[in-house]
Amino acid sequence: MSDEDAFLTGIASDRADRTRLLVFADWLADQGDPREEFVRTHTRLLDMDGTEPEFAGLDKVWNRWVRGRPSSRSRRTRISDRWLDAMCRVCTIADVNQYTLNGPRSLLALTQAKIFGPRDHLDPTPSLRLNLYRGRAGDFGSPFDFVAQTVLTDLREDPFRSREIAAIDSCFPITRGRFWQSWLGHLHQLREAPPLPSPEADYPFLAAQYIDGGDNNHGLVATYVNDYFALTWSMRE
């Protein structure tokens, strides 16, 4: 196992360990590896909820590394699937492969769910629906189990079963700040916002991901050490 693989394996096993990320960034700097910028940016964004003045600029840098399509001249700076699975994705390629082969687990854990229809919104739109979820991490075998039993049950099109592994590219990672900006943005559009969790969680954030459900159906999920959060929304004609 190379030094890089050893770092990524360690990061994947404990995403709450910010110190390991900074040590990895120092190691990359010693190698003259430009991906040092991404690791340091990623580490800072893990603890930002999107309200900080510097968030927008850092989020732009992060997305350029994570979602940019490299040219032949910049191929060395691309964040690979190995990196994304270890550091950023909620739904890893291994999760998707297993789910595609075996389907969701039969055990359904309880989640705190809030469902809102068109009449609940300040500016009602026909067939607008918003679902908010919270689940205890210990009740699920993995973050993907939570996704399969919440987000994927809401979306009209299950991207991981209908389009298989190719969907991993459209179900891209997002930052903590992006997740909470969307969550709070939806709450601000409701006539009566529910007393659900805010970004000020006192336990470490791990990862967040957008999930494309097709036909104007969308899902977001965020994982913390103790809790999982998700929201889905759709606007159907």
URNOR-V918620 format. One record per pair of residues at least 24 apart in sequence whose ideal C-beta (glycine too) atoms are under 6 Angstrom apart, sorted by the first residue. I is the first residue (numbers start at 1). J is the second residue. Records with the same first field share a line. If there is no record, write none. Layout:
I = J ; J
//
This chain:
8 = 86
11 = 86 ; 87
12 = 86
15 = 206
16 = 204 ; 225
18 = 43
34 = 77
38 = 65
45 = 175
46 = 205
48 = 177
49 = 177 ; 180 ; 199
50 = 177 ; 180 ; 181
55 = 177
59 = 175
62 = 175
66 = 173
67 = 172
88 = 173 ; 207
89 = 173
90 = 143 ; 207 ; 209 ; 221 ; 223
91 = 144 ; 147
93 = 168
95 = 144
96 = 160 ; 165 ; 168
99 = 160
100 = 164
104 = 148
105 = 145
108 = 149
109 = 139 ; 140
111 = 135 ; 150
114 = 194
120 = 190 ; 191
121 = 189
122 = 189 ; 191
125 = 235
127 = 236
128 = 235
129 = 234
130 = 186 ; 233
131 = 232
132 = 196 ; 231
133 = 230
134 = 229
135 = 228
137 = 226 ; 227 ; 228
143 = 223
146 = 228
147 = 221
150 = 230
151 = 211 ; 219 ; 221 ; 230 ; 232
154 = 232
155 = 213 ; 217 ; 219
156 = 213 ; 214 ; 215 ; 217
157 = 213 ; 214
159 = 212
170 = 212
171 = 211 ; 212
172 = 210
173 = 209
174 = 208 ; 210
176 = 205 ; 208
179 = 208 ; 220 ; 222
182 = 220
183 = 231
//
